Amino acid sequence: MQILPLGTQDFGTIRENNYIYVDKTKHIHEMITNGRIYFLSRPRRFGKSLLLNTLKELFRGNKDLFEGLYIYDKWDWDVKYPVIHLDLSVESRSSNELKDSLDDLLNRIAREFSVKLYSKTLKARFEDLIIEIHNKYNQKVVVLIDEYDNPIIDNIKNIELAEDNREILHDFYRTLKTMDEHIQFIFLTGVSKFANVSIFSALNNPTDITLDKKFTTICGYSQEELEEYFSEYISKLAENLSFSYDEILENIKQWYNGYSWDGENNVYNPQSTMTLFNTSEFDNYWFETGTPRFLIEFMKKYDVKPILEPVITHKKSLESFSIENIGEIGLLFQTGYLTVKDIIKQGLEKEYKIAIPNKEVKDSTLTHLLNIYTEYPDYDLFRLIKEMKKQLFNLDGIPLENNFQKLLANIPYHLHLQDEHYYHSLLLTWLQLLGFDILAEDNTNKGRIDAVLTEKNTVIIAEFKYSKIKEIKDNEWIPVKTPEQLLKEAKNQIHKKEYYQKYHGNKIILLQAAFAAKDIKTHLELLHLNADFAKR
């Protein structure tokens, strides 16, 4: 049984030590033979570093490492190129720290190739490095840049610092524009494609293969790759968890598949999939390791609708954004929280349907969002949600109401109580975390939410009502309507809409919930459909 390459991004180590390597060299061959300057955006922990390391060993001409792979008999192994490999996952908490980090990188590579850098400025020293290596080896240089945007992404909360770092990178990358005669191939990877970072204009716009159908599976594992390379691990997992092979495969798919950049070809998250095989436990692995620090703070400030339901957008919003104007859709797509589910063609134009890729991302994101909205302790939130779901199915109305009070007890009411959008986002998040599907999208701004949860032979239909605040009197929040009034309206509404008609034959539970200032009222009832219709 081959070893899982968890935590290993070094191609040589993987190939020399019986680790599993999913062969991506067909993509590499396609790329190298059809161009020389490329950019690829993929989320963190998605195999970009291994891809660059594979390119590094290929251009170095390490033939033995590629034996048995697609590219082995299609590459001229007699030609070897010197490779400058820059990993921009460096310290950048100030502009000076970034400059020092870049200088350290250049000095390390200069020592590796035994060349000297005589210039003073970063740009000039980068030029020296490329020219000196070319001259020494009489061969053009290959430049590979990993996480090119990291000094910007890691400081995006500090706009001034992010802009300063962008300008430093602007000048640093501009070096490559004048080095054409010394460079054979350039490949850059990152999480995002920031507008106004000169690498994209200085190099006459490198070929961006992020949304290119030919390269949609260049990172991550396709269904075929998963079953071909990890079949023994799939069988072992099925045995450990007492599932059939097909059943465990379907569960892996629901949890970790679903990432797509063309709406057709899906891939598995490699980090999460391998961790699953290593632990034999389905869990949310990628969120903790693949989430940029600023993203949770970002979610507090922006519309979370794209996270909660599919959104139709255009290509430009997915491809790039600026530091000054971060669009939530582009950011969430590029960081891996949204993915392309479908491409809708309108004549020559294309629209992209994007949504959350899988259960892992959905559960993790919704849990963190609910923690943000309620300030309920993160460590206890999942337990509370499971308890509330059990109370729903058991028709335990009073304990459910008490848990709602607990969930909302820590909300800073002076900030959010009058914000209907805040309540709406909170309730949508709670409902989706429990597995509800949201109905009637036109209700977004009408003070109510309709939702349905289907599990086995039980259907729960929910109607949520919440009131605006009329006034503040003696430090008390006075709602426009009382919870009792709202609860009555919710009950009337749920019967008026008759969502339950199509669920005839199932056990049907109706949930009505009313939120008015700090007061919360809920009502659960078991609907006897035949009896109800007989009364009409």
Buried (B, 14 or more C-beta within 10 A) or exposed (E): EBEBBEEBBBBBEBBEEEBBBBBBBBBBBBBBEEBBBBBBBBBBBBBBBBBBBBBBBBBBBBBEBBEEBBBBEEBEEEEBBBBBBBBBEBEBBBBEBBBBBBBEBBEEBBEEBEBEBEEEEBBEBBBBBBBBBBEEBEBBBBBBBBBBBBBBBBBBEBEEBBBBBBEBBBBBBBBBEEBEEBBBBBBBBBBBBBBBBBBBBBBEEBBBBBBBEEBBBBBBBBBEBBEEBBEEBBEBBBEEEEBEBEEBBEBBBEBBBBBBBBBEBBBBBBBBBBBBBEEEEBBBBBBEEBBBEBBBEBBEEBEBBBBBBEBEBEEEBBBBBBBEEBBBBBBBBBBBBBBBBBBEEEEEEEEBBBBBBBBBBBBBBBBBBBBBBBEBEEEEBBEBBEBBBEBBBEEBBEBBBBBBEBBBEEBEEEEBBBEBEBBBBBBBBBBBBBBBEBBEEEBBEEBBBBBBBBBEEBBBBBBBBBBBBEEEEEEEBBBBBBBEBBBBBBBEBBBEBEBBEEBEEBBBBBBBBBBBBBBBBBBBBEBEBEEEEEEE
